[in-house]
Amino acid sequence: MSTWVVFRREVAHYAGSPFAYVIAFAILILTGLLFREELVASEASIPNPAVIPNALSFFMIVFAPLLTMRLLAEEKREGTLELLLTAPVPDGSIVIGKFLGAWFYYSVVIGITLAYQVALSSLTAPDIGHSIAAYIGIWLYGGATLSVGILFSAHTENQIVAAFLSMAALFLLWLADLAGQVISNIDAARVVRALSLQGHYSTSFAVGLVRMEDMVFFLGIILLMIYLATRAVEANRWR
């Protein structure tokens, strides 16, 4: 119940925040432009049904930190986190509720981009299975990036610092896939790619495959980040 209360509070904040609408507008404009370019570039062939999810896999390096930087950092800066900690609300419920609020907002935004898939189906005969796999992947991928963002938001009261650290971490996790492709040592390359976000998206969901190991990876990242963020929130009780 306490998680639900925090979740509703966060959803209401996103619904009434001009900044949230600006981010949604930016995402939709960028994905719309890419969709148009894909249609123009593939006049003689069937457009890639995963073009929007593929673009979001990079865009979330920037947008996830912007969506999560205030979640706990603002509470700490304004002193309202202490009030939450004195309320009969478990620390885990605070973090989970805030994370689910951000993930819900993200889900609504990517849900709107399904309009591009509808438009595509009216023009060509896209691979529906490919589209579904790509959207499942980018939904989980987005959840993982948001969980990284909330972890850094839990460790500072400065929203800009939280956003910068989150972007740096996500960029490294994204870049690890490219690093794994150029490392000459095969075993080392496999380890690096196994730790990258793209390594679990580009070779499966992006090409129409849904693999359990990749789903487990993203869910594992989410659970780990939420656990670490909860420990960071608990540390405020002893300050």
Order of alpha helices (4+ residues) and beta strands (2+ residues): alpha-alpha-alpha-alpha-alpha-alpha-alpha-alpha-alpha-alpha-alpha
